[in-house]
Amino acid sequence: MSYGERASVTTNPVARRLLQLMERKRSNLSFNPDVTTKAELLRLTDLAGPQICMLKTHIDVVEDFDWDLVIQLQALARKHDFVIFEDRKFADIGNTVQLQFTSGVFRIARWADIVNAHLVPGPGIVTALRQAAAGSGREVALLLLAEMSSKGNLATGNYTDRTVAEALKCKDFVIGFIAQRSLTPAHPE
């Protein structure tokens, strides 16, 4: 199934937008600059922007973060047609996750198109993030961490299976997984 065909059957607007731009760009390239300064993040993003479909950020490592960085990243996303994925890996109880997502210095809900979370605290984390996203006035999607690449990690077996099962209950908000392999080949959306 092509990206365009998948876009026509997905229920999540962020997933639809991402799949449509992947079809347009004929690419699924994601870019993760992992730099620690605003200037370098903006410079590299502008250089890579025309080729990428997704910018993956770790905004909390940017030493000189300010709100102007968010404004400029959003402008680059519009200019080069890509989505922004903040790789925050939320993993706390509902109220705390909602505050981390909507408040504080980074106010991630105001600018990230996609975020991710561990299911370690239970499925309530999905509910909490969905509620916070709905309150943000923007379309935001969630990826669940079902597997990790780090040696000796505990995201395997039953944890992975439960993560997939919970995600399939929330297809309107959860658009996929962070994983080392395909986890749901029978569910293309």
C-alpha positions, 0 to 999 in steps of 0.5 A: 500500500502506498503512502497516499493510499495509507493516508486515505484510510488513516483516522488521525489527521497528523498521520494523514498529513505525514503520509501525504507529505511522504507521498509528495516527497517520495521519501520517509526521511526523518532527521535528528540533528542532536545538537545543543545550540539554537543556531546549529539546530536551525542551520542544520534543519534549514539545510536538511529541510527540503529532503526530510518529512520529519524533524526529530528534536530533543529540545531539552538538550538545547542549551540556549533554548528560547521561544524564538527557537520554536517560532523559527522551527515552525517556520522552517516546517512550513517552508520545507513541508515537514512535521516536528517530532519531539522525542520526549519519551513521556513516562510518568503519571497522568497529571505530571505528564500533562504538565510536562506536555503543556507547561514549563519552559518547553510547552511541547503541546504548542508546537510538536506535531508528534510526541512519544511515551513509554507505556510503563506507567500504564494506559492512563498515560495515553489518556492523559496525553490525549486529553492534554493534546485535545486542550492544546487546540492543535492536532498532535499524535502519539508514538508509543515506545514498544521496543528500544535499541539499547543493550539490555533494555526491558522493552521486550516480550510482554511489554511490547505485546501490551503496548501494541494492544493498547495502541490498537485501542487508541488508533485515533491518537496513537499513530505508531511505535518506536520499535526495532521491527514491524509490529502490526503488519496487518494494521497499515494505518 
